[in-house]
Amino acid sequence: MDSFVTVENKPLPTDMEFTMEEATQIVEKKLSEKDYVGAMRFINLFPNLDGRWNTMIDVYICGSNVGESDWYGVLGVDPLSDDETVKKHYKQLALLLHPDKNKCYGAEGAFKLVSEAWCLLSDKVQRSSYDQRRKNSKQGKSSKPKATDSSKQRKSRTFWTMCRSCKTKGEFLRHWNLNKAILCPNCRQIFIATEITTKEPNKTTKKASHQQQQWSVQDKAPKTSLPRHLLLLPGNVHQFH
């Protein structure tokens, strides 16, 4: 069965019948409408598009975070990254997105967000104040009421996403991770956790795969070399395959 993407309320088959120019125009249209998640989903269907689109849309998604922009996500760094790491990522993104060198639609806006993120995170006072606001925001969020049906509760609490670098799929807690910049537990590359549609692997498939890493929401945090803060909380990752 063919999969479809909707453009102007018209379903279009997502096989490779689009030319590169047509696919680019669709991405540009979604960007102009500020449909950043939709643009990212479309790009994931067409991996041959210019890779700079991924970077730009990642920046826009983090920059449009509800409340205050996710400035760490804009630069693609972890909140505990040192100054040198933040500076390194800023330089890489500034070079990639500078409108004098990048003529893609939206490059200028993404470059401005990157510059704004650098101005804030390179200033120790502003960064400290921003970190405190992030902390207060997380503490102030009230927990959602428990659902009576455990299976429905789990579906509403979690979502599936896929790392664009290593194509590993995994299930994360929706509240903390959806459309946020996270670190892939498999390849350790940062990506935006957009929701994808997938079927959970059956038990036979799980047993047959010796290389599959399985994490359950009931399990403790897996043994890993990842920093503890990137694991978020035990159970935030359901499973990867």
PyMOL commands that set and color helices and strands:
alter all, ss='L'
color gray80, all
select helices_A, chain A and resi 20-32+36-45+52-63+71-75+83-97+107-121+124-140+150-157+174-177+203-208+228-231
alter helices_A, ss='H'
color red, helices_A
select strands_A, chain A and resi 4-7+10-13+158-162+169-173+181-183+190-192+237-240
alter strands_A, ss='S'
color yellow, strands_A
deselect
rebuild
show_as cartoon
